[in-house]
Amino acid sequence: MRTFFRLCEILFACLRFKIFQLPSAQKQIDPQNLLDFFLSLGPLFIKLGQVISTRPDLIPPKYAEALSHLQDRVPPISFDRLSASIPSHIRSAITDIDPEPIGSGSIAQVHAAKYQNKAIVIKILRPNVEAQIKKDIKVLHLCARLLMLSMGPFRQLQLKQFVNEFEYSLKLEIDLRNECANLQTMKINFENDTRLYIPDVFPLLCDKHILCLEKINGVKISEVKTTCPTANLKELAETGVKIFFTQVLRDRFFHADMHPGNIFVNLNQPHSPQYVAIDFGIVGSLSVQDTYYLGANFRAFFHRNYHEIARLHLESGWVKGHIRIDHFEQAIRAACDPIYAKPIHEISFGQVLGNLIDIAKNFELIAQPQLLLLQKTLLNVEGLGRQIYPELNLWYTAKPLIDEYFNPLRRLGQSIPKIPALGSAFEFHMNKLLFPTPSPIPAPKNHLKLFLAASFLGNIFLCALLFY
């Protein structure tokens, strides 16, 4: 019954903001109305609008632009309503909490405070946000099912998969312990890298509803040009790209919410600026195999080797194995060749990856949510980089990092620390083979079989050592 009433509220909001149009009217939805529609329906729909704004495959650019304002237009609530969520042991440790928020999002609100005379920020979940999201996610699943059943074009958008991914990311975001862990992981990854600064987090002052971390100083990346005209914008833009590809290729763990409100720049040294990142509620991770195939696809694209791209998609399991590789190759060529009409510095990695994903959908793409998240983040990184320095050459900047990742000596060096574990595994399986556990029915003794099996395992060991 609650789901029914909530569905009625959503339908009423659709009528109020003219989201539904009569076919005879032939009018497009006003972008401002779409923005107000999402704002009116609470945290889940605000977050949904934020996510949709980064998905050019779902909506036209003018709507994406309107919904991008959801990043900074969420109305704040009074601190009195939030303070009840702060446990007594955290409240007693923190002083000088500013009741005026310095940031207000759909899920949480941020206030300045002090801890042991250090300036910190305290991020507090909005009250009842978990219950409200749990209720609304049921409605979202119902809407997705209805749209999939009633309207053919929606089937290609994989709405059910999209809602499942959205629900999973929301569950992570409404437990601030996940963001605490993400911050600590990224801090370790960039511990000896001065290009990116990650704020210190205070785990003892964090729980499911509260996150306490160091207050950072810096200029919003969108304001660097006006704040510091002497800053080296070319180096700043290239450094941002290098940081992102380092996260993807080296760490396989990347910040996946890199909109302008989450990226700051420390300009204490204008000719060598340092990035500062906040809000690690959404992160992405890639397997070793995904990282390898992703880099290999980019290399093949820039060599216009479309057969190799098709082969990599099949080998990786991203598309089903029964498709015609020549048909797949031709589809890739038709979609990617026009991109080469642009100067190389204008080619977008995000667009290339998006094109490949769209083509693969027509050839039974197996769902790869991690690649969709990467594509969205890549588009954000490119947009930020070219906003700072329009002549930014993504390929020139990223190519050395991709080449280094594929360097055989580097890959061998990465494998060396794994030798003891591989050796132990090899010894274990050889012992099982040569000295099997006695069974009621004796196994036939066949020395040739033992020799062949030992040779086979030895070859596996050597291959793993060289290519793992």
C-alpha positions as CSV (number, residue, x, y, z in Angstrom):
1,M,0.0,0.0,0.0
2,R,2.8,2.4,0.8
3,T,4.4,1.7,-2.5
4,F,1.1,2.5,-4.2
5,F,0.8,5.9,-2.4
6,R,4.4,6.8,-3.2
7,L,3.8,5.9,-6.8
8,C,0.8,8.2,-6.8
9,E,3.0,11.0,-5.4
10,I,5.5,10.5,-8.2
11,L,2.7,10.5,-10.8
12,F,1.4,13.7,-9.4
13,A,4.8,15.3,-9.6
14,C,5.1,14.2,-13.2
15,L,1.9,16.0,-14.0
16,R,2.8,19.0,-11.9
17,F,6.1,19.5,-13.7
18,K,4.8,18.4,-17.1
19,I,7.1,15.4,-17.3
20,F,4.5,13.5,-19.3
21,Q,3.4,15.1,-22.6
22,L,0.5,14.2,-24.8
23,P,1.7,12.7,-28.1
24,S,-0.3,15.4,-30.0
25,A,1.4,18.2,-28.1
26,Q,4.9,17.3,-29.5
27,K,6.5,19.4,-26.9
28,Q,9.8,18.6,-25.2
29,I,10.1,18.5,-21.4
30,D,11.5,21.8,-20.1
31,P,14.9,21.2,-18.5
32,Q,14.1,23.4,-15.5
33,N,10.9,21.4,-14.9
34,L,12.9,18.2,-14.9
35,L,15.3,19.6,-12.4
36,D,12.5,20.7,-10.1
37,F,10.8,17.3,-10.5
38,F,13.8,15.5,-9.0
39,L,14.3,18.1,-6.3
40,S,10.7,17.7,-5.2
41,L,10.8,13.9,-4.6
42,G,13.6,13.6,-1.9
43,P,17.0,12.1,-1.5
44,L,16.8,9.0,-3.7
45,F,15.4,10.9,-6.7
46,I,17.9,13.7,-6.2
47,K,20.7,11.1,-6.3
48,L,19.1,9.4,-9.3
49,G,19.1,12.7,-11.1
50,Q,22.7,13.2,-10.3
51,V,23.6,9.8,-11.7
52,I,21.4,10.3,-14.8
53,S,23.2,13.6,-15.5
54,T,26.4,11.7,-16.0
55,R,24.9,9.2,-18.4
56,P,24.8,10.6,-21.9
57,D,23.5,7.3,-23.2
58,L,20.3,7.8,-21.2
59,I,19.3,11.5,-21.8
60,P,20.1,14.4,-24.2
61,P,22.9,16.9,-23.2
62,K,20.5,19.7,-22.3
63,Y,18.8,17.6,-19.7
64,A,22.2,16.3,-18.4
65,E,23.3,20.0,-18.0
66,A,20.1,20.8,-16.1
67,L,20.4,17.8,-13.8
68,S,24.1,18.6,-13.1
69,H,22.8,21.5,-10.9
70,L,21.6,18.8,-8.4
71,Q,25.2,18.6,-7.3
72,D,24.9,22.0,-5.5
73,R,21.2,22.9,-5.1
74,V,20.1,20.5,-2.4
75,P,18.3,22.6,0.3
76,P,20.0,22.2,3.7
77,I,18.2,21.2,6.9
78,S,18.7,22.6,10.4
79,F,21.6,21.3,12.5
80,D,19.2,20.6,15.4
81,R,17.6,17.8,13.3
82,L,21.0,16.3,12.5
83,S,22.6,16.5,16.0
84,A,20.5,13.6,17.4
85,S,22.4,11.3,15.1
86,I,25.8,12.1,16.7
87,P,26.7,9.5,19.4
88,S,27.8,10.8,22.8
89,H,31.4,9.7,22.5
90,I,31.8,11.6,19.2
91,R,30.0,14.6,20.5
92,S,32.2,14.8,23.6
93,A,35.4,14.6,21.5
94,I,34.4,17.3,19.0
95,T,34.1,21.0,19.7
96,D,33.0,24.2,18.0
97,I,30.6,22.6,15.5
98,D,29.3,25.3,13.2
99,P,25.5,25.0,12.8
100,E,25.7,26.5,9.3
101,P,26.5,23.8,6.8
102,I,29.4,24.1,4.4
103,G,28.0,21.5,2.1
104,S,24.5,19.9,1.6
105,G,23.9,16.8,-0.4
106,S,21.0,14.4,-1.1
107,I,22.4,11.8,1.4
108,A,24.3,13.9,4.0
109,Q,25.2,17.3,5.2
110,V,28.7,18.7,6.1
111,H,29.6,21.0,9.0
112,A,32.9,22.5,10.2
113,A,34.1,21.6,13.7
114,K,37.3,21.0,15.7
115,Y,39.0,17.9,17.1
116,Q,42.0,18.3,19.4
117,N,42.3,21.9,18.1
118,K,42.5,20.7,14.5
119,A,40.0,22.0,11.9
120,I,37.9,19.1,10.7
121,V,34.6,18.6,8.9
122,I,31.8,16.3,10.1
123,K,29.6,14.6,7.5
124,I,26.2,13.5,8.9
125,L,23.6,11.4,7.2
126,R,20.2,13.1,6.8
127,P,17.6,11.9,9.3
128,N,15.4,9.0,8.0
129,V,17.3,8.8,4.7
130,E,17.8,5.1,5.0
131,A,14.0,4.3,5.4
132,Q,13.1,6.8,2.7
133,I,15.6,5.3,0.2
134,K,14.5,1.7,1.0
135,K,10.8,2.7,0.3
136,D,11.6,4.6,-2.9
137,I,13.9,1.9,-4.3
138,K,10.9,-0.5,-4.4
139,V,9.0,2.1,-6.4
140,L,12.0,2.4,-8.8
141,H,12.1,-1.3,-9.3
142,L,8.4,-1.4,-10.1
143,C,8.7,1.5,-12.5
144,A,11.6,-0.2,-14.3
145,R,9.6,-3.4,-14.7
146,L,6.6,-1.5,-16.1
147,L,8.7,0.5,-18.6
148,M,10.5,-2.7,-19.7
149,L,7.2,-4.4,-20.3
150,S,5.3,-1.6,-22.0
151,M,7.8,0.3,-24.1
152,G,10.2,-1.4,-26.5
153,P,12.9,1.3,-26.6
154,F,13.4,1.1,-22.8
155,R,14.5,-2.5,-23.1
156,Q,17.8,-1.5,-24.8
157,L,18.5,0.8,-21.8
158,Q,18.8,-2.2,-19.5
159,L,16.7,-0.4,-16.8
160,K,16.6,-3.4,-14.5
161,Q,20.4,-3.6,-14.4
162,F,20.7,0.2,-14.0
163,V,18.3,0.2,-11.0
164,N,20.2,-2.8,-9.4
165,E,23.5,-1.0,-9.8
166,F,22.0,2.2,-8.4
167,E,20.6,0.4,-5.4
168,Y,23.9,-1.2,-4.7
169,S,25.8,2.1,-4.8
170,L,23.2,3.7,-2.6
171,K,23.6,1.0,0.0
172,L,27.3,1.7,0.1
173,E,26.8,5.5,0.3
174,I,24.3,5.4,3.2
175,D,26.9,3.6,5.3
176,L,29.6,6.1,5.9
177,R,32.0,3.4,7.1
178,N,32.5,2.5,3.4
179,E,33.6,6.0,2.6
180,C,36.0,5.9,5.6
181,A,37.5,2.7,4.2
182,N,37.7,4.2,0.7
183,L,39.5,7.3,2.0
184,Q,42.1,5.1,3.9
185,T,42.7,3.0,0.8
186,M,43.3,6.0,-1.4
187,K,45.4,7.6,1.2
188,I,47.7,4.6,1.2
189,N,47.8,4.4,-2.6
190,F,49.0,8.0,-2.9
191,E,51.1,8.1,0.3
192,N,54.3,8.9,-1.6
193,D,52.7,10.8,-4.5
194,T,52.6,14.6,-4.1
195,R,50.3,15.1,-7.1
196,L,47.2,14.2,-5.1
197,Y,46.4,14.9,-1.5
198,I,43.8,12.8,0.4
199,P,42.4,14.3,3.7
200,D,43.2,12.4,6.9
201,V,40.2,10.5,8.3
202,F,39.6,9.8,12.0
203,P,38.2,6.2,12.1
204,L,37.5,6.4,15.9
205,L,35.1,9.3,15.2
206,C,33.3,7.5,12.4
207,D,30.3,5.2,12.4
208,K,27.5,4.3,10.0
209,H,26.0,7.8,10.2
210,I,29.0,10.0,10.9
211,L,32.3,10.7,9.1
212,C,35.0,13.0,10.5
213,L,37.9,14.0,8.4
214,E,40.5,16.8,8.0
215,K,39.3,20.1,6.7
216,I,41.1,20.8,3.5
217,N,42.2,24.1,2.0
218,G,42.1,24.7,-1.7
219,V,40.3,26.3,-4.6
220,K,37.5,24.6,-6.5
221,I,39.0,23.4,-9.8
222,S,36.3,25.4,-11.7
223,E,37.6,28.6,-10.1
224,V,41.4,28.1,-10.6
225,K,41.6,30.3,-13.8
226,T,40.1,33.3,-12.0
227,T,41.7,32.8,-8.6
228,C,45.2,32.2,-9.8
229,P,46.0,33.5,-13.3
230,T,49.7,32.6,-13.0
231,A,48.9,28.9,-12.4
232,N,50.3,26.5,-15.0
233,L,47.0,25.3,-16.5
234,K,48.6,22.9,-19.0
235,E,50.5,21.1,-16.3
236,L,47.4,21.1,-14.0
237,A,45.2,19.6,-16.7
238,E,47.8,16.9,-17.7
239,T,48.4,16.1,-14.0
240,G,44.7,15.5,-13.5
241,V,44.7,13.0,-16.3
242,K,47.8,11.2,-15.1
243,I,46.4,10.9,-11.6
244,F,43.2,9.3,-12.9
245,F,45.1,6.8,-15.2
246,T,47.4,6.0,-12.3
247,Q,44.4,5.1,-10.2
248,V,43.0,2.9,-13.0
249,L,46.1,1.2,-14.2
250,R,48.4,1.0,-11.2
251,D,45.9,0.7,-8.3
252,R,42.7,-0.5,-10.1
253,F,40.8,1.6,-7.6
254,F,39.5,5.0,-8.7
255,H,37.5,7.9,-7.4
256,A,34.2,7.6,-9.4
257,D,32.5,10.9,-8.4
258,M,34.9,13.5,-9.9
259,H,32.5,16.4,-10.6
260,P,33.9,19.9,-10.0
261,G,32.4,20.1,-6.4
262,N,34.7,17.2,-5.3
263,I,38.0,18.4,-6.8
264,F,40.1,21.2,-5.3
265,V,43.6,22.5,-6.0
266,N,46.2,23.6,-3.5
267,L,47.8,26.7,-5.1
268,N,50.5,27.4,-2.5
269,Q,53.0,26.7,-5.3
270,P,51.2,28.0,-8.5
271,H,53.7,26.4,-10.9
272,S,53.4,23.0,-9.3
273,P,49.8,22.8,-8.0
274,Q,48.5,19.8,-6.0
275,Y,45.1,18.2,-6.4
276,V,42.9,17.6,-3.4
277,A,40.0,15.1,-3.6
278,I,37.0,14.8,-1.3
279,D,33.8,12.7,-1.2
280,F,34.8,9.1,-1.7
281,G,31.3,7.7,-1.4
282,I,31.5,6.3,-4.9
283,V,34.6,4.5,-6.0
284,G,35.3,2.0,-8.8
285,S,37.5,-1.1,-8.9
286,L,38.7,-3.2,-11.8
287,S,40.1,-6.7,-11.9
288,V,43.6,-7.4,-13.3
289,Q,41.9,-8.8,-16.4
290,D,39.6,-5.8,-16.9
291,T,42.5,-3.4,-16.6
292,Y,44.6,-5.4,-19.2
293,Y,41.8,-5.6,-21.7
294,L,40.8,-2.0,-21.3
295,G,44.4,-0.8,-22.0
296,A,44.7,-3.2,-24.9
297,N,41.5,-1.9,-26.4
298,F,42.7,1.7,-26.2
299,R,46.1,0.7,-27.8
300,A,44.3,-1.2,-30.6
301,F,41.9,1.8,-31.2
302,F,44.7,4.2,-31.7
303,H,46.4,1.8,-34.1
304,R,43.0,1.4,-35.9
305,N,43.2,-2.3,-35.4
306,Y,39.5,-3.1,-35.3
307,H,40.0,-6.9,-35.6
308,E,42.1,-6.8,-32.4
309,I,39.4,-4.8,-30.6
310,A,36.8,-7.4,-31.6
311,R,39.1,-10.3,-30.6
312,L,39.8,-8.7,-27.2
313,H,36.0,-8.3,-26.5
314,L,35.5,-12.0,-27.2
315,E,38.6,-13.2,-25.3
316,S,37.7,-11.1,-22.2
317,G,34.2,-12.5,-22.1
318,W,32.6,-9.0,-22.5
319,V,30.5,-10.4,-25.4
320,K,29.2,-13.9,-26.0
321,G,31.4,-16.2,-27.9
322,H,29.0,-17.3,-30.6
323,I,28.9,-13.9,-32.4
324,R,30.4,-13.5,-35.9
325,I,33.7,-11.7,-35.3
326,D,33.8,-10.2,-38.8
327,H,30.4,-8.6,-38.3
328,F,31.5,-7.3,-34.9
329,E,34.7,-5.9,-36.4
330,Q,32.8,-4.1,-39.2
331,A,30.4,-2.5,-36.7
332,I,33.4,-1.3,-34.7
333,R,35.0,0.1,-37.8
334,A,31.8,1.9,-38.8
335,A,31.4,3.6,-35.4
336,C,35.0,4.4,-34.7
337,D,36.5,5.5,-38.1
338,P,34.6,8.8,-38.1
339,I,36.3,9.7,-34.8
340,Y,39.6,9.9,-36.7
341,A,38.3,12.9,-38.6
342,K,39.0,14.9,-35.5
343,P,42.5,16.1,-34.6
344,I,44.0,13.6,-32.1
345,H,44.0,16.1,-29.2
346,E,40.2,16.3,-29.6
347,I,39.6,12.5,-29.4
348,S,37.8,11.6,-26.2
349,F,38.7,8.4,-24.3
350,G,35.2,8.4,-22.8
351,Q,33.6,8.7,-26.2
352,V,35.7,5.8,-27.5
353,L,34.8,3.6,-24.6
354,G,31.2,4.6,-24.8
355,N,31.1,3.8,-28.5
356,L,32.6,0.4,-27.9
357,I,30.1,-0.3,-25.1
358,D,27.1,0.8,-27.4
359,I,28.3,-1.4,-30.3
360,A,28.8,-4.4,-28.0
361,K,25.2,-4.0,-26.7
362,N,24.1,-5.0,-30.2
363,F,26.3,-8.1,-30.0
364,E,24.9,-9.4,-26.7
365,L,27.2,-7.4,-24.3
366,I,27.5,-9.2,-21.0
367,A,26.8,-6.6,-18.3
368,Q,29.9,-4.8,-17.2
369,P,28.9,-2.2,-14.6
370,Q,32.5,-1.4,-13.7
371,L,33.2,-0.3,-17.3
372,L,30.1,2.0,-17.3
373,L,31.3,3.6,-14.1
374,L,34.7,4.0,-15.6
375,Q,33.3,5.6,-18.7
376,K,31.3,8.1,-16.7
377,T,34.3,9.0,-14.6
378,L,36.5,9.3,-17.7
379,L,34.1,11.7,-19.3
380,N,34.1,13.8,-16.1
381,V,38.0,13.8,-16.0
382,E,38.2,14.8,-19.7
383,G,35.6,17.5,-19.2
384,L,37.4,19.0,-16.2
385,G,40.8,18.8,-18.0
386,R,39.6,20.6,-21.1
387,Q,37.7,23.1,-19.0
388,I,41.1,24.1,-17.5
389,Y,43.1,23.8,-20.7
390,P,41.1,23.4,-23.9
391,E,44.1,22.2,-25.9
392,L,44.7,19.2,-23.6
393,N,45.8,16.2,-25.6
394,L,44.4,13.1,-23.7
395,W,46.2,10.6,-25.9
396,Y,49.6,12.3,-25.6
397,T,49.2,12.5,-21.9
398,A,47.9,9.0,-21.2
399,K,49.9,7.0,-23.8
400,P,53.1,6.8,-21.7
401,L,51.1,5.4,-18.7
402,I,49.4,2.8,-20.9
403,D,52.7,1.8,-22.6
404,E,54.4,1.5,-19.2
405,Y,51.5,-0.7,-17.9
406,F,52.1,-3.0,-20.9
407,N,55.9,-3.1,-20.5
408,P,56.8,-6.8,-20.3
409,L,59.7,-6.1,-17.8
410,R,57.3,-4.2,-15.5
411,R,54.8,-7.0,-15.6
412,L,57.5,-9.6,-14.9
413,G,58.6,-7.4,-11.9
414,Q,55.1,-7.4,-10.6
415,S,55.1,-11.2,-10.8
416,I,58.3,-11.7,-8.8
417,P,56.8,-11.1,-5.4
418,K,54.2,-13.8,-6.2
419,I,56.8,-16.5,-6.8
420,P,56.7,-17.9,-3.3
421,A,53.0,-18.3,-3.3
422,L,53.0,-19.9,-6.7
423,G,55.9,-22.2,-5.6
424,S,53.9,-23.3,-2.6
425,A,50.8,-24.0,-4.7
426,F,52.9,-26.0,-7.1
427,E,54.5,-28.0,-4.3
428,F,51.1,-28.7,-2.8
429,H,49.6,-30.0,-6.0
430,M,52.7,-32.1,-6.8
431,N,52.6,-33.7,-3.4
432,K,48.9,-34.5,-3.9
433,L,49.7,-36.0,-7.3
434,L,52.8,-38.0,-6.3
435,F,51.6,-39.0,-2.8
436,P,47.8,-39.4,-3.0
437,T,45.7,-40.1,0.0
438,P,45.1,-43.9,0.2
439,S,41.7,-44.9,-1.1
440,P,39.7,-48.2,-0.9
441,I,40.3,-48.8,-4.6
442,P,44.0,-48.4,-5.4
443,A,44.7,-46.0,-8.3
444,P,46.6,-47.6,-11.2
445,K,50.3,-46.8,-11.2
446,N,51.2,-45.2,-14.4
447,H,54.5,-43.4,-14.4
448,L,53.9,-41.9,-17.8
449,K,50.7,-40.2,-16.5
450,L,52.6,-38.9,-13.5
451,F,55.3,-37.5,-15.8
452,L,52.9,-35.8,-18.1
453,A,50.9,-34.4,-15.2
454,A,54.0,-33.0,-13.6
455,S,55.1,-31.4,-16.9
456,F,51.7,-29.9,-17.4
457,L,51.7,-28.4,-13.9
458,G,55.2,-27.1,-14.4
459,N,54.2,-25.4,-17.6
460,I,51.2,-23.7,-15.8
461,F,53.6,-22.5,-13.1
462,L,56.0,-21.0,-15.7
463,C,53.1,-19.3,-17.6
464,A,51.7,-17.9,-14.3
465,L,55.1,-16.6,-13.4
466,L,55.6,-14.8,-16.7
467,F,52.1,-13.5,-17.4
468,Y,50.1,-13.4,-14.2
